[in-house]
């Protein structure tokens, strides 16, 4: 089941991070202190919006 976020993803924000942070139904099935497997996989394999940009000055 795919749920639609209540608000659209703002420019410059990762759509998956935004949806998992603001859509409570995605994490409702998790137990106390249990990590979301999709969030962990997203952070370990790299969120494209958290990659530091290289400066062109160098």
C-alpha distance matrix in Angstrom:
0.0 3.8 6.4 9.9 12.9 15.5 18.2 18.4 19.2 23.0 25.1 25.8 22.7 20.1 16.8 14.9 17.5 17.4 13.7 13.9 17.2 16.4 12.9 13.7 10.4 9.6 12.9 13.3 13.0 15.7 19.3 22.2 23.3 20.5 19.3 15.8 15.9 14.2 16.7 19.5 18.9 18.8 22.0 23.8 23.2 24.0 22.5 24.3 25.1 26.8 29.2 32.7 34.3 37.7 40.5 42.5 45.6 46.4
3.8 0.0 3.8 6.6 9.7 12.7 14.9 14.8 15.5 19.3 21.4 22.2 19.3 16.9 13.3 11.9 14.7 14.3 10.7 11.7 14.9 14.0 10.8 12.6 10.1 9.0 12.7 13.9 14.3 16.6 20.3 22.8 23.5 20.8 19.2 15.5 15.9 13.4 15.3 18.6 18.0 17.0 20.2 22.4 21.7 21.9 20.0 21.4 22.0 24.0 26.5 29.8 31.3 34.7 37.4 39.3 42.4 43.3
6.4 3.8 0.0 3.8 6.5 9.2 11.8 12.4 13.5 17.3 19.9 21.0 18.0 16.1 12.6 11.6 13.8 12.5 8.8 10.2 12.8 11.1 7.9 10.0 7.9 7.9 11.7 12.5 14.0 16.3 19.9 21.9 22.7 20.6 19.1 15.7 16.9 14.4 15.6 19.1 19.2 17.9 20.6 23.3 22.9 22.6 20.3 21.7 21.7 23.7 26.5 29.6 31.0 34.6 37.1 39.2 42.0 43.2
9.9 6.6 3.8 0.0 3.8 6.4 8.5 8.8 10.5 14.2 16.9 18.5 15.8 14.6 10.9 11.1 13.1 11.1 7.9 10.6 12.5 10.3 8.0 11.1 10.1 10.4 13.9 15.1 17.1 19.0 22.5 24.1 24.7 22.9 21.1 17.8 19.1 16.3 16.8 20.5 20.5 18.6 21.1 24.1 23.5 22.7 19.9 20.8 20.3 22.7 25.5 28.3 29.5 33.2 35.4 37.3 40.1 41.6
12.9 9.7 6.5 3.8 0.0 3.8 5.4 6.6 8.1 11.5 14.6 16.2 13.3 12.7 9.4 10.0 11.1 8.3 5.7 8.7 9.6 7.0 5.8 9.5 9.9 10.2 13.2 14.6 17.2 18.6 21.9 22.9 23.2 21.9 20.0 17.1 19.0 16.2 15.8 19.6 20.1 17.8 19.8 23.1 22.9 21.6 18.6 19.6 18.4 20.6 23.7 26.2 27.5 31.3 33.3 35.4 38.0 39.6
15.5 12.7 9.2 6.4 3.8 0.0 3.8 6.8 9.3 11.9 15.5 17.5 15.0 15.2 12.4 13.4 13.8 10.5 8.7 11.4 11.3 7.8 7.3 10.3 11.2 12.6 15.1 15.9 19.0 20.5 23.4 24.2 24.8 23.9 22.4 19.8 22.1 19.5 18.8 22.6 23.5 21.2 22.8 26.3 26.3 24.8 21.5 22.5 20.8 22.9 26.2 28.4 29.6 33.3 35.0 37.1 39.5 41.4
18.2 14.9 11.8 8.5 5.4 3.8 0.0 3.8 6.5 8.5 12.1 14.5 12.4 13.3 11.0 12.9 13.1 9.4 9.0 12.2 11.5 8.5 9.5 12.8 14.3 15.0 17.4 18.7 21.8 22.9 25.8 26.2 26.3 25.6 23.7 21.2 23.3 20.5 19.3 23.1 23.8 21.0 22.3 25.9 25.8 23.8 20.3 20.7 18.7 21.0 24.2 26.1 27.0 30.7 32.2 34.1 36.5 38.5
18.4 14.8 12.4 8.8 6.6 6.8 3.8 0.0 3.8 6.2 9.2 11.8 10.2 11.1 8.7 11.5 12.2 8.9 8.9 12.6 12.5 10.4 11.4 15.1 16.3 16.2 18.8 20.7 23.4 24.3 27.5 28.1 27.8 26.8 24.4 21.7 23.2 20.0 19.0 22.7 22.9 19.8 21.3 24.8 24.1 22.0 18.4 18.3 16.5 19.2 22.1 24.0 24.5 28.2 29.7 31.4 33.9 36.0
19.2 15.5 13.5 10.5 8.1 9.3 6.5 3.8 0.0 3.8 6.5 8.4 6.5 7.5 5.8 9.1 9.4 6.4 7.7 11.2 11.0 10.0 11.7 15.3 16.8 16.0 18.3 20.8 23.3 23.7 26.7 27.2 26.4 25.3 22.6 20.0 21.4 18.1 16.7 20.1 20.3 16.9 18.2 21.7 21.0 18.6 15.0 14.7 12.7 15.5 18.3 20.2 20.8 24.5 26.1 28.0 30.5 32.5
23.0 19.3 17.3 14.2 11.5 11.9 8.5 6.2 3.8 0.0 3.8 6.3 5.7 8.5 8.4 11.8 11.3 8.5 10.9 13.9 12.9 12.2 14.6 18.0 20.0 19.3 21.1 23.6 26.3 26.4 29.3 29.3 28.3 27.5 24.8 22.6 24.0 20.8 18.9 22.1 22.4 18.8 19.5 23.0 22.4 19.6 15.8 15.1 12.4 15.1 17.8 19.0 19.3 22.9 24.0 25.8 28.1 30.3
25.1 21.4 19.9 16.9 14.6 15.5 12.1 9.2 6.5 3.8 0.0 3.8 5.6 8.5 9.4 13.0 12.7 10.8 13.4 16.3 15.6 15.5 17.8 21.3 23.1 21.9 23.8 26.6 29.0 28.9 31.8 31.8 30.5 29.6 26.6 24.4 25.3 22.0 20.2 23.0 22.9 19.1 19.7 22.9 21.9 18.8 15.2 13.6 10.9 13.9 16.0 16.9 16.6 20.0 21.0 22.5 24.9 27.2
25.8 22.2 21.0 18.5 16.2 17.5 14.5 11.8 8.4 6.3 3.8 0.0 3.8 6.8 9.1 12.1 11.3 10.5 13.6 15.8 15.1 15.9 18.4 21.6 23.6 21.9 23.4 26.5 28.7 28.2 30.9 30.8 29.0 28.2 24.9 23.0 23.7 20.5 18.4 20.8 20.6 16.8 16.9 20.0 19.1 15.7 12.2 10.5 7.5 10.4 12.3 13.1 13.0 16.6 17.8 19.7 22.1 24.2
22.7 19.3 18.0 15.8 13.3 15.0 12.4 10.2 6.5 5.7 5.6 3.8 0.0 3.8 6.2 8.8 7.6 6.8 10.1 12.0 11.3 12.4 14.9 18.0 20.0 18.2 19.6 22.8 25.0 24.4 27.1 27.1 25.4 24.5 21.3 19.4 20.3 17.2 15.0 17.6 17.8 14.0 14.3 17.7 17.1 14.0 10.3 9.7 6.8 9.4 12.2 13.8 14.6 18.4 20.1 22.3 24.8 26.4
20.1 16.9 16.1 14.6 12.7 15.2 13.3 11.1 7.5 8.5 8.5 6.8 3.8 0.0 3.8 5.6 5.3 6.0 8.5 10.1 10.5 12.2 13.9 16.9 18.4 16.1 17.6 21.0 22.7 22.1 25.1 25.4 23.7 22.3 18.9 16.7 17.1 13.8 12.0 14.6 14.4 10.6 11.5 14.8 13.9 11.2 7.5 7.4 5.8 8.6 11.3 13.8 15.0 18.7 21.0 23.3 26.0 27.2
16.8 13.3 12.6 10.9 9.4 12.4 11.0 8.7 5.8 8.4 9.4 9.1 6.2 3.8 0.0 3.8 5.6 5.1 6.0 8.6 9.9 10.6 11.5 14.9 15.9 13.8 16.0 19.1 20.8 20.9 24.1 24.8 23.7 22.0 18.9 16.1 16.6 13.1 12.0 15.3 14.8 11.5 13.3 16.5 15.5 13.5 10.0 10.3 9.5 12.2 14.8 17.6 18.7 22.3 24.6 26.6 29.5 30.8
14.9 11.9 11.6 11.1 10.0 13.4 12.9 11.5 9.1 11.8 13.0 12.1 8.8 5.6 3.8 0.0 3.8 5.4 5.2 6.1 8.4 10.1 10.4 13.1 13.8 11.1 13.1 16.4 17.8 17.5 20.8 21.7 20.5 18.6 15.3 12.4 12.8 9.3 8.4 11.8 11.4 8.4 10.6 13.7 13.1 11.7 8.8 10.4 10.3 12.2 14.9 18.0 19.7 23.3 26.0 28.2 31.1 31.9
17.5 14.7 13.8 13.1 11.1 13.8 13.1 12.2 9.4 11.3 12.7 11.3 7.6 5.3 5.6 3.8 0.0 3.8 5.5 5.3 6.0 8.6 10.1 12.4 14.1 11.6 12.6 16.1 17.8 17.0 19.8 20.1 18.6 17.2 14.0 11.7 12.9 10.0 7.7 10.8 11.6 8.4 9.3 12.9 13.2 11.3 8.3 10.4 9.3 10.3 13.6 16.4 18.5 22.2 24.7 27.3 29.8 30.7
17.4 14.3 12.5 11.1 8.3 10.5 9.4 8.9 6.4 8.5 10.8 10.5 6.8 6.0 5.1 5.4 3.8 0.0 3.8 5.6 5.2 6.2 8.3 11.3 13.3 11.7 13.1 16.1 18.4 18.1 21.0 21.2 20.2 19.1 16.4 14.1 15.8 12.9 10.9 14.3 15.2 12.2 13.0 16.7 16.9 14.8 11.5 12.9 11.1 12.6 16.1 18.4 20.2 23.9 26.0 28.5 30.9 32.3
13.7 10.7 8.8 7.9 5.7 8.7 9.0 8.9 7.7 10.9 13.4 13.6 10.1 8.5 6.0 5.2 5.5 3.8 0.0 3.8 5.5 5.4 5.5 8.9 10.1 8.5 10.7 13.4 15.7 16.0 19.2 20.0 19.5 18.0 15.6 12.7 14.4 11.5 10.5 14.3 14.9 12.5 14.1 17.6 17.6 16.3 13.3 15.0 14.0 15.6 18.8 21.5 23.3 27.0 29.3 31.7 34.3 35.5
13.9 11.7 10.2 10.6 8.7 11.4 12.2 12.6 11.2 13.9 16.3 15.8 12.0 10.1 8.6 6.1 5.3 5.6 3.8 0.0 3.8 5.7 5.6 7.4 8.9 6.6 7.7 11.0 13.0 12.7 15.8 16.5 15.8 14.3 11.8 9.2 11.3 9.0 7.5 11.2 12.6 10.7 12.1 15.4 16.1 15.2 12.8 15.3 14.6 15.3 18.7 21.5 23.8 27.4 29.9 32.6 35.0 35.9
17.2 14.9 12.8 12.5 9.6 11.3 11.5 12.5 11.0 12.9 15.6 15.1 11.3 10.5 9.9 8.4 6.0 5.2 5.5 3.8 0.0 3.8 6.1 7.5 10.3 9.1 9.2 12.0 14.7 14.0 16.5 16.4 15.5 15.0 12.8 11.1 13.8 12.0 9.6 12.9 14.9 12.8 13.1 16.8 17.9 16.5 13.9 16.2 14.6 15.0 18.7 21.0 23.4 27.0 29.2 32.1 34.2 35.3
16.4 14.0 11.1 10.3 7.0 7.8 8.5 10.4 10.0 12.2 15.5 15.9 12.4 12.2 10.6 10.1 8.6 6.2 5.4 5.7 3.8 0.0 3.8 6.1 9.0 9.1 10.0 11.9 15.1 15.3 17.9 18.0 17.8 17.4 15.7 13.8 16.6 14.6 12.9 16.3 18.1 16.0 16.7 20.3 21.2 19.8 16.8 18.8 17.0 17.9 21.6 23.8 25.8 29.6 31.5 34.2 36.4 37.8
12.9 10.8 7.9 8.0 5.8 7.3 9.5 11.4 11.7 14.6 17.8 18.4 14.9 13.9 11.5 10.4 10.1 8.3 5.5 5.6 6.1 3.8 0.0 3.8 5.5 6.1 7.9 9.4 12.4 13.4 16.4 17.2 17.6 16.6 15.2 12.8 15.5 13.6 12.8 16.4 17.9 16.3 17.7 21.0 21.7 20.8 18.2 20.2 19.1 20.2 23.7 26.3 28.3 32.0 34.2 36.8 39.2 40.4
13.7 12.6 10.0 11.1 9.5 10.3 12.8 15.1 15.3 18.0 21.3 21.6 18.0 16.9 14.9 13.1 12.4 11.3 8.9 7.4 7.5 6.1 3.8 0.0 3.8 5.4 5.7 6.2 9.7 10.7 13.2 14.0 15.0 14.3 13.7 11.8 15.0 14.1 13.3 16.5 18.5 17.5 18.6 21.7 22.9 22.4 20.2 22.7 21.7 22.3 25.8 28.3 30.7 34.4 36.6 39.4 41.7 42.7
10.4 10.1 7.9 10.1 9.9 11.2 14.3 16.3 16.8 20.0 23.1 23.6 20.0 18.4 15.9 13.8 14.1 13.3 10.1 8.9 10.3 9.0 5.5 3.8 0.0 3.8 5.6 5.1 7.8 10.0 13.1 14.8 16.2 14.8 14.4 12.0 14.6 13.7 14.0 17.1 18.6 18.1 19.8 22.5 23.4 23.4 21.4 23.9 23.4 24.2 27.5 30.4 32.6 36.3 38.8 41.4 43.9 44.8
9.6 9.0 7.9 10.4 10.2 12.6 15.0 16.2 16.0 19.3 21.9 21.9 18.2 16.1 13.8 11.1 11.6 11.7 8.5 6.6 9.1 9.1 6.1 5.4 3.8 0.0 3.8 5.8 7.4 8.7 12.2 14.2 14.8 12.8 11.7 8.7 11.0 9.9 10.4 13.6 14.8 14.5 16.4 18.9 19.7 19.9 18.2 20.9 20.7 21.5 24.6 27.7 30.0 33.5 36.2 38.8 41.4 42.2
12.9 12.7 11.7 13.9 13.2 15.1 17.4 18.8 18.3 21.1 23.8 23.4 19.6 17.6 16.0 13.1 12.6 13.1 10.7 7.7 9.2 10.0 7.9 5.7 5.6 3.8 0.0 3.8 5.5 5.5 8.8 10.4 11.1 9.4 8.8 6.8 10.0 10.1 10.0 12.5 14.6 14.7 15.9 18.3 19.8 20.2 18.8 21.9 21.6 21.7 24.9 27.8 30.5 34.0 36.7 39.5 41.9 42.5
13.3 13.9 12.5 15.1 14.6 15.9 18.7 20.7 20.8 23.6 26.6 26.5 22.8 21.0 19.1 16.4 16.1 16.1 13.4 11.0 12.0 11.9 9.4 6.2 5.1 5.8 3.8 0.0 3.8 5.6 8.1 10.0 12.0 10.8 11.4 10.0 13.1 13.6 13.7 16.1 18.1 18.5 19.7 22.0 23.5 24.0 22.6 25.6 25.2 25.4 28.6 31.5 34.2 37.7 40.3 43.2 45.5 46.2
13.0 14.3 14.0 17.1 17.2 19.0 21.8 23.4 23.3 26.3 29.0 28.7 25.0 22.7 20.8 17.8 17.8 18.4 15.7 13.0 14.7 15.1 12.4 9.7 7.8 7.4 5.5 3.8 0.0 3.8 6.6 9.8 11.8 9.7 10.8 9.4 11.8 12.9 13.9 15.7 17.4 18.5 20.0 21.6 23.2 24.2 23.3 26.5 26.7 26.7 29.7 32.7 35.5 38.9 41.7 44.6 47.0 47.4
15.7 16.6 16.3 19.0 18.6 20.5 22.9 24.3 23.7 26.4 28.9 28.2 24.4 22.1 20.9 17.5 17.0 18.1 16.0 12.7 14.0 15.3 13.4 10.7 10.0 8.7 5.5 5.6 3.8 0.0 3.8 6.7 8.2 5.9 7.4 7.1 9.8 11.8 12.2 13.2 15.5 16.9 17.8 19.3 21.3 22.4 21.8 25.3 25.4 24.9 27.8 30.8 33.8 37.0 39.9 42.9 45.2 45.4
19.3 20.3 19.9 22.5 21.9 23.4 25.8 27.5 26.7 29.3 31.8 30.9 27.1 25.1 24.1 20.8 19.8 21.0 19.2 15.8 16.5 17.9 16.4 13.2 13.1 12.2 8.8 8.1 6.6 3.8 0.0 3.8 6.3 5.3 8.5 9.7 12.3 14.8 14.8 15.2 17.9 19.5 19.9 21.1 23.5 24.7 24.4 28.0 27.9 27.0 30.0 32.7 35.9 39.1 41.9 45.1 47.1 47.2
22.2 22.8 21.9 24.1 22.9 24.2 26.2 28.1 27.2 29.3 31.8 30.8 27.1 25.4 24.8 21.7 20.1 21.2 20.0 16.5 16.4 18.0 17.2 14.0 14.8 14.2 10.4 10.0 9.8 6.7 3.8 0.0 3.8 5.4 8.8 11.0 14.0 16.4 15.6 15.7 19.0 20.4 20.0 21.3 24.2 25.0 24.6 28.3 27.9 26.6 29.6 32.1 35.4 38.5 41.1 44.5 46.3 46.3
23.3 23.5 22.7 24.7 23.2 24.8 26.3 27.8 26.4 28.3 30.5 29.0 25.4 23.7 23.7 20.5 18.6 20.2 19.5 15.8 15.5 17.8 17.6 15.0 16.2 14.8 11.1 12.0 11.8 8.2 6.3 3.8 0.0 3.8 6.5 9.7 12.4 15.0 13.6 13.2 16.7 18.1 17.2 18.4 21.5 22.2 22.1 25.9 25.5 23.9 26.7 29.0 32.5 35.4 38.1 41.5 43.2 43.1
20.5 20.8 20.6 22.9 21.9 23.9 25.6 26.8 25.3 27.5 29.6 28.2 24.5 22.3 22.0 18.6 17.2 19.1 18.0 14.3 15.0 17.4 16.6 14.3 14.8 12.8 9.4 10.8 9.7 5.9 5.3 5.4 3.8 0.0 3.8 6.6 9.0 11.9 11.2 10.7 13.8 15.7 15.4 16.3 19.1 20.3 20.4 24.2 24.3 22.9 25.6 28.3 31.7 34.6 37.5 40.7 42.7 42.6
19.3 19.2 19.1 21.1 20.0 22.4 23.7 24.4 22.6 24.8 26.6 24.9 21.3 18.9 18.9 15.3 14.0 16.4 15.6 11.8 12.8 15.7 15.2 13.7 14.4 11.7 8.8 11.4 10.8 7.4 8.5 8.8 6.5 3.8 0.0 3.8 6.1 8.7 7.6 7.0 10.3 11.9 11.6 12.7 15.5 16.5 16.6 20.4 20.7 19.4 22.0 24.8 28.1 31.0 34.0 37.2 39.2 39.1
15.8 15.5 15.7 17.8 17.1 19.8 21.2 21.7 20.0 22.6 24.4 23.0 19.4 16.7 16.1 12.4 11.7 14.1 12.7 9.2 11.1 13.8 12.8 11.8 12.0 8.7 6.8 10.0 9.4 7.1 9.7 11.0 9.7 6.6 3.8 0.0 3.8 5.5 5.3 6.2 8.6 9.9 10.8 12.3 14.2 15.3 15.0 18.6 19.1 18.4 21.1 24.2 27.2 30.3 33.3 36.3 38.7 38.7
15.9 15.9 16.9 19.1 19.0 22.1 23.3 23.2 21.4 24.0 25.3 23.7 20.3 17.1 16.6 12.8 12.9 15.8 14.4 11.3 13.8 16.6 15.5 15.0 14.6 11.0 10.0 13.1 11.8 9.8 12.3 14.0 12.4 9.0 6.1 3.8 0.0 3.8 5.5 5.1 6.0 8.5 10.0 10.5 11.9 13.8 14.3 17.8 19.0 18.4 20.5 23.9 26.8 29.6 32.9 35.7 38.2 38.0
14.2 13.4 14.4 16.3 16.2 19.5 20.5 20.0 18.1 20.8 22.0 20.5 17.2 13.8 13.1 9.3 10.0 12.9 11.5 9.0 12.0 14.6 13.6 14.1 13.7 9.9 10.1 13.6 12.9 11.8 14.8 16.4 15.0 11.9 8.7 5.5 3.8 0.0 3.8 5.5 5.2 6.0 8.6 9.9 10.5 11.8 11.6 14.8 16.1 16.2 18.3 21.8 24.4 27.5 30.7 33.3 36.0 36.0
16.7 15.3 15.6 16.8 15.8 18.8 19.3 19.0 16.7 18.9 20.2 18.4 15.0 12.0 12.0 8.4 7.7 10.9 10.5 7.5 9.6 12.9 12.8 13.3 14.0 10.4 10.0 13.7 13.9 12.2 14.8 15.6 13.6 11.2 7.6 5.3 5.5 3.8 0.0 3.8 5.5 5.0 6.2 8.6 10.0 10.3 9.7 13.3 13.9 13.4 16.0 19.3 22.1 25.2 28.3 31.2 33.6 33.7
19.5 18.6 19.1 20.5 19.6 22.6 23.1 22.7 20.1 22.1 23.0 20.8 17.6 14.6 15.3 11.8 10.8 14.3 14.3 11.2 12.9 16.3 16.4 16.5 17.1 13.6 12.5 16.1 15.7 13.2 15.2 15.7 13.2 10.7 7.0 6.2 5.1 5.5 3.8 0.0 3.8 5.4 5.2 6.1 8.5 9.7 10.5 14.2 15.2 14.0 16.0 19.2 22.3 25.0 28.3 31.2 33.6 33.3
18.9 18.0 19.2 20.5 20.1 23.5 23.8 22.9 20.3 22.4 22.9 20.6 17.8 14.4 14.8 11.4 11.6 15.2 14.9 12.6 14.9 18.1 17.9 18.5 18.6 14.8 14.6 18.1 17.4 15.5 17.9 19.0 16.7 13.8 10.3 8.6 6.0 5.2 5.5 3.8 0.0 3.8 5.5 5.2 5.9 8.1 9.4 12.8 14.7 14.0 15.3 18.9 21.6 24.2 27.7 30.3 33.0 32.5
18.8 17.0 17.9 18.6 17.8 21.2 21.0 19.8 16.9 18.8 19.1 16.8 14.0 10.6 11.5 8.4 8.4 12.2 12.5 10.7 12.8 16.0 16.3 17.5 18.1 14.5 14.7 18.5 18.5 16.9 19.5 20.4 18.1 15.7 11.9 9.9 8.5 6.0 5.0 5.4 3.8 0.0 3.8 5.6 5.4 5.8 6.0 9.3 11.1 10.8 12.4 16.0 18.6 21.5 24.8 27.4 30.1 30.0
22.0 20.2 20.6 21.1 19.8 22.8 22.3 21.3 18.2 19.5 19.7 16.9 14.3 11.5 13.3 10.6 9.3 13.0 14.1 12.1 13.1 16.7 17.7 18.6 19.8 16.4 15.9 19.7 20.0 17.8 19.9 20.0 17.2 15.4 11.6 10.8 10.0 8.6 6.2 5.2 5.5 3.8 0.0 3.8 5.6 5.1 5.8 9.5 10.6 9.0 10.8 14.0 17.1 19.8 23.1 26.0 28.4 28.1
23.8 22.4 23.3 24.1 23.1 26.3 25.9 24.8 21.7 23.0 22.9 20.0 17.7 14.8 16.5 13.7 12.9 16.7 17.6 15.4 16.8 20.3 21.0 21.7 22.5 18.9 18.3 22.0 21.6 19.3 21.1 21.3 18.4 16.3 12.7 12.3 10.5 9.9 8.6 6.1 5.2 5.6 3.8 0.0 3.8 5.4 8.1 11.3 13.2 11.3 12.0 15.2 18.2 20.4 23.9 26.7 29.1 28.3
23.2 21.7 22.9 23.5 22.9 26.3 25.8 24.1 21.0 22.4 21.9 19.1 17.1 13.9 15.5 13.1 13.2 16.9 17.6 16.1 17.9 21.2 21.7 22.9 23.4 19.7 19.8 23.5 23.2 21.3 23.5 24.2 21.5 19.1 15.5 14.2 11.9 10.5 10.0 8.5 5.9 5.4 5.6 3.8 0.0 3.8 6.9 9.4 12.1 11.2 11.1 14.7 17.1 19.3 22.9 25.3 28.0 27.3
24.0 21.9 22.6 22.7 21.6 24.8 23.8 22.0 18.6 19.6 18.8 15.7 14.0 11.2 13.5 11.7 11.3 14.8 16.3 15.2 16.5 19.8 20.8 22.4 23.4 19.9 20.2 24.0 24.2 22.4 24.7 25.0 22.2 20.3 16.5 15.3 13.8 11.8 10.3 9.7 8.1 5.8 5.1 5.4 3.8 0.0 3.7 6.1 8.5 7.5 7.6 11.2 13.7 16.2 19.7 22.2 24.9 24.5
22.5 20.0 20.3 19.9 18.6 21.5 20.3 18.4 15.0 15.8 15.2 12.2 10.3 7.5 10.0 8.8 8.3 11.5 13.3 12.8 13.9 16.8 18.2 20.2 21.4 18.2 18.8 22.6 23.3 21.8 24.4 24.6 22.1 20.4 16.6 15.0 14.3 11.6 9.7 10.5 9.4 6.0 5.8 8.1 6.9 3.7 0.0 3.8 5.4 5.4 6.9 10.6 12.8 15.9 19.1 21.7 24.4 24.6
24.3 21.4 21.7 20.8 19.6 22.5 20.7 18.3 14.7 15.1 13.6 10.5 9.7 7.4 10.3 10.4 10.4 12.9 15.0 15.3 16.2 18.8 20.2 22.7 23.9 20.9 21.9 25.6 26.5 25.3 28.0 28.3 25.9 24.2 20.4 18.6 17.8 14.8 13.3 14.2 12.8 9.3 9.5 11.3 9.4 6.1 3.8 0.0 3.8 5.6 5.7 9.1 10.4 13.5 16.6 18.8 21.8 22.2
25.1 22.0 21.7 20.3 18.4 20.8 18.7 16.5 12.7 12.4 10.9 7.5 6.8 5.8 9.5 10.3 9.3 11.1 14.0 14.6 14.6 17.0 19.1 21.7 23.4 20.7 21.6 25.2 26.7 25.4 27.9 27.9 25.5 24.3 20.7 19.1 19.0 16.1 13.9 15.2 14.7 11.1 10.6 13.2 12.1 8.5 5.4 3.8 0.0 3.8 5.6 8.1 9.5 13.1 15.7 18.1 20.8 21.7
26.8 24.0 23.7 22.7 20.6 22.9 21.0 19.2 15.5 15.1 13.9 10.4 9.4 8.6 12.2 12.2 10.3 12.6 15.6 15.3 15.0 17.9 20.2 22.3 24.2 21.5 21.7 25.4 26.7 24.9 27.0 26.6 23.9 22.9 19.4 18.4 18.4 16.2 13.4 14.0 14.0 10.8 9.0 11.3 11.2 7.5 5.4 5.6 3.8 0.0 3.8 6.2 8.9 12.3 15.0 18.1 20.3 20.8
29.2 26.5 26.5 25.5 23.7 26.2 24.2 22.1 18.3 17.8 16.0 12.3 12.2 11.3 14.8 14.9 13.6 16.1 18.8 18.7 18.7 21.6 23.7 25.8 27.5 24.6 24.9 28.6 29.7 27.8 30.0 29.6 26.7 25.6 22.0 21.1 20.5 18.3 16.0 16.0 15.3 12.4 10.8 12.0 11.1 7.6 6.9 5.7 5.6 3.8 0.0 3.8 6.3 9.2 12.4 15.3 17.8 17.8
32.7 29.8 29.6 28.3 26.2 28.4 26.1 24.0 20.2 19.0 16.9 13.1 13.8 13.8 17.6 18.0 16.4 18.4 21.5 21.5 21.0 23.8 26.3 28.3 30.4 27.7 27.8 31.5 32.7 30.8 32.7 32.1 29.0 28.3 24.8 24.2 23.9 21.8 19.3 19.2 18.9 16.0 14.0 15.2 14.7 11.2 10.6 9.1 8.1 6.2 3.8 0.0 3.8 6.5 9.2 12.5 14.5 14.7
34.3 31.3 31.0 29.5 27.5 29.6 27.0 24.5 20.8 19.3 16.6 13.0 14.6 15.0 18.7 19.7 18.5 20.2 23.3 23.8 23.4 25.8 28.3 30.7 32.6 30.0 30.5 34.2 35.5 33.8 35.9 35.4 32.5 31.7 28.1 27.2 26.8 24.4 22.1 22.3 21.6 18.6 17.1 18.2 17.1 13.7 12.8 10.4 9.5 8.9 6.3 3.8 0.0 3.8 6.3 9.1 11.6 12.3
37.7 34.7 34.6 33.2 31.3 33.3 30.7 28.2 24.5 22.9 20.0 16.6 18.4 18.7 22.3 23.3 22.2 23.9 27.0 27.4 27.0 29.6 32.0 34.4 36.3 33.5 34.0 37.7 38.9 37.0 39.1 38.5 35.4 34.6 31.0 30.3 29.6 27.5 25.2 25.0 24.2 21.5 19.8 20.4 19.3 16.2 15.9 13.5 13.1 12.3 9.2 6.5 3.8 0.0 3.7 6.4 8.8 8.7
40.5 37.4 37.1 35.4 33.3 35.0 32.2 29.7 26.1 24.0 21.0 17.8 20.1 21.0 24.6 26.0 24.7 26.0 29.3 29.9 29.2 31.5 34.2 36.6 38.8 36.2 36.7 40.3 41.7 39.9 41.9 41.1 38.1 37.5 34.0 33.3 32.9 30.7 28.3 28.3 27.7 24.8 23.1 23.9 22.9 19.7 19.1 16.6 15.7 15.0 12.4 9.2 6.3 3.7 0.0 3.8 5.3 6.4
42.5 39.3 39.2 37.3 35.4 37.1 34.1 31.4 28.0 25.8 22.5 19.7 22.3 23.3 26.6 28.2 27.3 28.5 31.7 32.6 32.1 34.2 36.8 39.4 41.4 38.8 39.5 43.2 44.6 42.9 45.1 44.5 41.5 40.7 37.2 36.3 35.7 33.3 31.2 31.2 30.3 27.4 26.0 26.7 25.3 22.2 21.7 18.8 18.1 18.1 15.3 12.5 9.1 6.4 3.8 0.0 3.8 5.4
45.6 42.4 42.0 40.1 38.0 39.5 36.5 33.9 30.5 28.1 24.9 22.1 24.8 26.0 29.5 31.1 29.8 30.9 34.3 35.0 34.2 36.4 39.2 41.7 43.9 41.4 41.9 45.5 47.0 45.2 47.1 46.3 43.2 42.7 39.2 38.7 38.2 36.0 33.6 33.6 33.0 30.1 28.4 29.1 28.0 24.9 24.4 21.8 20.8 20.3 17.8 14.5 11.6 8.8 5.3 3.8 0.0 3.8
46.4 43.3 43.2 41.6 39.6 41.4 38.5 36.0 32.5 30.3 27.2 24.2 26.4 27.2 30.8 31.9 30.7 32.3 35.5 35.9 35.3 37.8 40.4 42.7 44.8 42.2 42.5 46.2 47.4 45.4 47.2 46.3 43.1 42.6 39.1 38.7 38.0 36.0 33.7 33.3 32.5 30.0 28.1 28.3 27.3 24.5 24.6 22.2 21.7 20.8 17.8 14.7 12.3 8.7 6.4 5.4 3.8 0.0
